[in-house]
Amino acid sequence: MDEEKYELLDFKVTSISTHVNTAAAQELQLHVESRMGSQVPQPPDGTLYMYLNIKISDGEADNFLFDITTTSVIKLPEGMTDITDDNAPSCLKIAQDETHRAIREITESMGITPMDLDT
């Protein structure tokens, strides 16, 4: 059986909110929360829109916040018009990889230790 091919057509950071209290001279305990949503356009056009939101914070201390929402447009294999529980993980991996790359690059450009969510 041929492996289904998914292709990233577009990736955008659609929302970002950050806060770093540089006066906090201690190691921070960070927590990660994530949410995901997806949508196939109507009428179907062979694409899937995946929305990822990742929030990294130190909780109630309010010394650190990195909240990002991304949109990934993924081209589905020829003839596929919808996504199922069986093939959703392949699409999620594409969106997640791009979002994690964006988080690494943005946090590095902020002048803080780059956050690598893949390790």
Sequence and secondary structure as in RCSB ss.txt:
>XXXX:A:sequence
MDEEKYELLDFKVTSISTHVNTAAAQELQLHVESRMGSQVPQPPDGTLYMYLNIKISDGEADNFLFDITTTSVIK
LPEGMTDITDDNAPSCLKIAQDETHRAIREITESMGITPMDLDT
>XXXX:A:secstr
      EEEEEEEEEEEEEE TT  S    EEEEEEEEE  SS  SEEEEEEEEEEE GGG SEEEEEEEEEEEE
  TT  S  TTTHHHHHHHHHHHHHHHHHHHHHHTTS    TT 
